[in-house]
Amino acid sequence: MRKLGDTDVLNKTIALRVDLNVPVKDGKVLDDTRILAAIPTLKYLQKQNSKTVLISHFGRPQAGVIESKFSLLPVAQRLGEILNKEIPLFASLDDVNFHKDISMIENIRFLPGELNNNLELSRTLSNLADVYVFDAFGTSHRSHASTYGAIHAAHSSCSGFLLEDEISALKKATESMNSPTLSIVGGSKVSSKLEVIKNLLQISDEVLTGGGITNTFLKAQGNNIGISLCEDSMLSEAKELFESDKILLPDEVVVGKGIDSSESRICKIDSVQDDEMILDQVLSSSIAKKISLAKKIIWNGPVGVFEKDLFSRGTHDLANAIASSKAYSLAGGGETLLAIKMFIDKSNVSYCSTGGGAFLEFMEGKELPSLSALGFKF
């Protein structure tokens, strides 16, 4: 893969595709993790006396429609606060200049042609600067103009430092032979995580499930799950996966009458009542021991409805067990990172991926278009 450290960027102009799609409320950035993740690449480019214009998407605006709620202005302002300098925000590609060492283009998804990888837009983006640097792992699974077409069209293109770090961490998690390896896959649907589970079963000694995924496995094993979220269409798949003898299910779960229930109770998995909903699961001492003995842990998804206090204990205990483990731990996915932020110190996880869909597709063993465009071999 073409890397920034091997690319001549001295005194060059740079178009830097980053992922600054961060939560914003009332014009204020609520979580600047992705902004901070772009800083090492920016600092390096500054030391190389380069002039950089940032490119990012924000939300899902309708192409060709400029809406203030999808503006990158709050992001540009937050970046300016971090770097202690004003970050100009260009309203259009025609306005782009390199008078400042760092500037930003308004939401790339405002432009028709971004989502369908329009050739003309790809060429326009690639011609903005001397070098096109891609550092947006979170969008690397999308074949868009700024994430794929421009990389191909650019005279010179390479990966940024964040992308290098992401790939290094994901390869370490998926390719190293450290054993025992424990993977945790939470979420509402088996169908959306089916390929992830299959792939993780190949590289893990055991896979612990959480959320609605657990419910589907429990029902496939003949347990009554009451009114819990479940995918009946995936029961045969769940039964087949369970035959691997690598799927870990809880011994006890936390149930309530509904997601907004004011009461809950802990019960064995064979004692759920017809009118109850499984909303969390208990981290047993045996699973906690497996986490403590693991050499490698891959974590994607909470095990319960952790945003609700009554059903947060399972994810809280899981996060703390991982934080206490000496294993190499990789975490990815928006809900997973939110749980880490809520319950533990992020530094106690070896690597937290900035990617959601990209993280999952890498874990599925899929080829990511942006990485392929940069010469990465899957």
N, C-alpha and C positions, 0 to 999 in steps of 0.2 A: 504494500500500500504506500502511495506517495505521502511523505510526511513533511510537516512544516520545517523541522530541523534540517532536512536535506534539500530544502528549496531556497533559492536566492530571493530574499525579500528585502534586502538592504536598499533603503531609499526608494522603495517601490510603493505604488498605490495598491491597496488591498480591498477586495470585496469579501467580507467575512459573513458567511451564513451561520447564524447561531439560533438557538431555540430559546426565545425570551417570552414564551407563552406562559405567563405567570398569573396567579390569581390577583385581581385588582378590584377594589371596592371603593366607591366614592373618590376616584382619582388617586388612590393610594395603593401601592404594591403591598400585598399581605404576606407574601413569601418570596424572598429574593434569591432563593437557592440557585435557580437556573441563571440568574444574572451574575452571581458570584462565580459560577462555574465557567463563565466566559472570560474571567479576568486574567488567568495565567496566559492565555493566548494573546489577549490584548496587550498585556505588559511586555511580552516578548516582542511583539510587533513594534511597540513604542521604542524599545531598546535598539531595534533595527532601523530606527528613524523612518519607519513606514507611516503612511497616511491611510487610515482604515475607515471604511463605511460599513456599518452593520446592516444585515438583512435578516428579518425575522417575520414570522406570522404571529397573529394574536387572535385567538378565538376562531369562529367560523362565520365571517361576514359573507354576504352575497357578493360575488364577483362583480365589479363595476359600480358598487354602491358604497359610498364613503359614509360611514357612521361613526360618530364621536366615541360611542361606547366600545368600538373596536380599535381605537387609536392607540399607538404605541407611545404617546406622549408621557403618560405616567411612568412607563418603563425607562424612557430616555432621561426623565427627571431623576429617577432612583439611581440609574447608572451614574449620572452626573454627581449625585451626592456621594456615592461610593468613591469615585475617582477625583472628587473635589474639582470638577470643571464642568463647563456648559457643554452639553451634547446637542448639536444642531439636529433637528428632525426635518428631513426633506419630504415635502408633500408628494413629489413625483420623481420619477427617474430622470426627467429633464432638468430637475433642480440640483442634481448631485454635483458636488464639487469637493475638493480636498483642501480647502483653506484651513480647516482644523485637523488635528491629528486623529481625532475620533469623531465620527458623526453617525447618523442612523437614517435609514429610509423608512417611511411610513409603511404600515402593515402590507406585506407583500401579497396577501390574499385579497386586497382591494383590487388587484390587477387581473383583468380577464386574461386567461391563458396560464396562470400559475398552476391551477389544479390539474389541467389537462396537458401539462408539459409542452406548451406551445413553443415551437421551434424559434420563432422570431423573438419572443420574450426571453427564452433561454440565451440566445445570442446577445441580446441587449444587456442582460445581466452579466454575462461573461466578458463583455467589452467595457464594463464600467471601470475596470481597474487592471493593473498589470498581472495580478495573481488572484485567483478565486480560491479562498480557503473555506473548506466545509468543516464545521465544528458543532453541528446540530444532531447529535446522536438520536435524540427524541423524534426526529422526523426522517431518519435514514431509511425507514421502510416505505417511504412514499416516493413515487416517481413523478415529482412535480418539477416545474421549470427551475426553481431555485435549489432543489435538492438532488436533481439528477441531470436535467438537460444542460444547465449552465456548467456543471462540472465537465461534461463531455465537450461542450463547445469552447471552453476556456483554453487559451494558449498555454497557460500554466495553472494547474490546480493541485491542491494537496489537502490533507487532513489537518485539523487543529489539535492542540494538546488534549482537550477534553475527549475528543473522539478516540485518540490513542489510548487514553486511560480507560475508557469504557471497554474497548475491544480487548485490552490486556486483562482487565478484570473478568470479563465474560469468558474469555478463552481459558483463564486460570480455573474458573469455576466448572467449565464444561469439559476441559481436556485433561486436567491433572488427574493422576490416579490415586489421589489421597483417599483413604478408606478408614473408617466408615464415612460415607457421604449421605447426609440427610437433606432431602428437599421438602419444602412446605409449599403447598399450593392451595390457596383459599380463593373464594369467589362465589358468585351466585350460580353459575352454570358450568356443568361438566362440558357441554358442547363448545363453549368458548375457550376452555383450557385443555380440551382432549389431546391435541397434538403436543402441548407442553407436557402434560402428564406422561404421555407415551415416551417422549424423548427423555424426560427426567428419569423414568424407570430404567432406561438403558444405562444411565451414568450414575445412578444413586443406589445405595444399599436399601433405602426405604424412602417412601414418600408419604408425608403426613398431609391429610386433606383438611380443609376448613370450610365454613360457610355452607351455602346451598349444595356445594359439591359433596360434602360429607353426608348431607341428607339423602342425596341420590344413592350414594354407596350404601348407606344404612338400609334404605328401602329395598335395594337390590339384594341385600342379605336377609330379607324377610322381616325386618324390624318395622313396627308401627311408628310412623313419624308424624301422626296427627295431621295438622293443617300446615306443616312446614313447607317452605319453598323446595320444589323438587322438579326434576325433568324426567317425566315418565318415559319419554322417547329415548332416553339414554340409559335405561335400566340394564339392558342386555350388554351394552358397552361397559358399564360399570362392573357388572358381574364378571365379564371377561378380564378386565384390568385387575380385578381383585384376585384372580387366579394366579397372578404373578407372585403372590405371597409377599409383596413388597409394600402394599398399601396399609398405612397405619390409620386406624379409626379410633375415636375416643371411647373410653369406658363409660364416661358420664357426660351429660349435656345439661345446658341451662335452658329452661323452657318458660314461656309466658303465654298469655292468651292472644297476644299480638305484638307487633313491633313497638307500639306505644304503651304497652302494658306497664302498670305501676307496681306490679308484683312479679316475682320470678321464683322458680325453685330448681334445685339440682336433682337430677334423677339418673338412674342407669339407662343405657340406651334401649333396653327392652321394657321400660316403664313409662314411655311417653303416652299421654292420654289422647283420645280422639280429637279433643277440642284445643290441644296445645300446639305451640309452634316452637321448634328448636331455633334459638337465637344466639347461642354461644356454646362453647364446649370447654370442658375442664381439662387442664393440662395435668395429666396423671404423673405420678412419680416415675413410672417406667419410661414415659416419653421424655420427661425432663432429664432423666439419666442418659438417654440416647443423645440428647442435645449436648450434654456436658462431655460425652465421650467422642462426639463427632470430630473428624478432622476437617470436614468441609460442610458448609450449610448454604443452601440456595433457598431464598425466601421470596415468595410472591403471593401476597394476599393475606388479609386478616382471617381469623378463624371464627369471628362472630361479628355482631353489629356493634362494633367497638365505639361508635359515636354516642351510643346510649350507655350511661353509667351502669345500668343493671346488667348489660350484656357485653361489658368491656373486659372482664377479668381474664378471659381466655387469651385474648390478644395481648393484654398487659403482661401476663405471666410468660407467654411465649417470647415476647420482645425481651423481657428481662433475662430469660434463660439463654437466649442467643447472645445478649450483651455480656453475660458472664462466661460464656463458652470461650475456649482457647482456639476454636476452629477458625479457618478462613471463612468468612461469611460475606455473602453477596445478597443484597436486597434490591428489588426493583418493583416498579408499579406505583401509581399515585397514592392509593390507599395504604400501601405498605410504608411508604415514606411518611405519610401523615401519622400513622401509628407509631413509627420511630420517634417522630417529633413530639408526640404526646407522652410517650411512656419511658423513653430512654435517651441517653446521650448518643447522638449520631456517631461520635468517634469510637464507640464500642462495637460498631459494625465495620468490617474490613473495607467494604465498598458499597456505596449506595448509588445505584444507577439513576441517571436523569431520564431514562426512557421508560415509556409505558408500553405502547404497542410494539415499538422497536425491540424492547427488552424481551417481550414475549415471543416475537417472531424469531429472534436470535436463538432463544431457548427451544423453539420448535425445530430448529435446524434449517430455517428458511434463509434464502439469499436475500440480503437487504440491498436494494437498488443503489443507494448512495455509496455504500462501501464497494460494491462491484465497480462503479464508475471510477472510484479512486484506485482500483487495481487490487483490492483485497480478494484473496482466494478463499472461497468457502469449502 
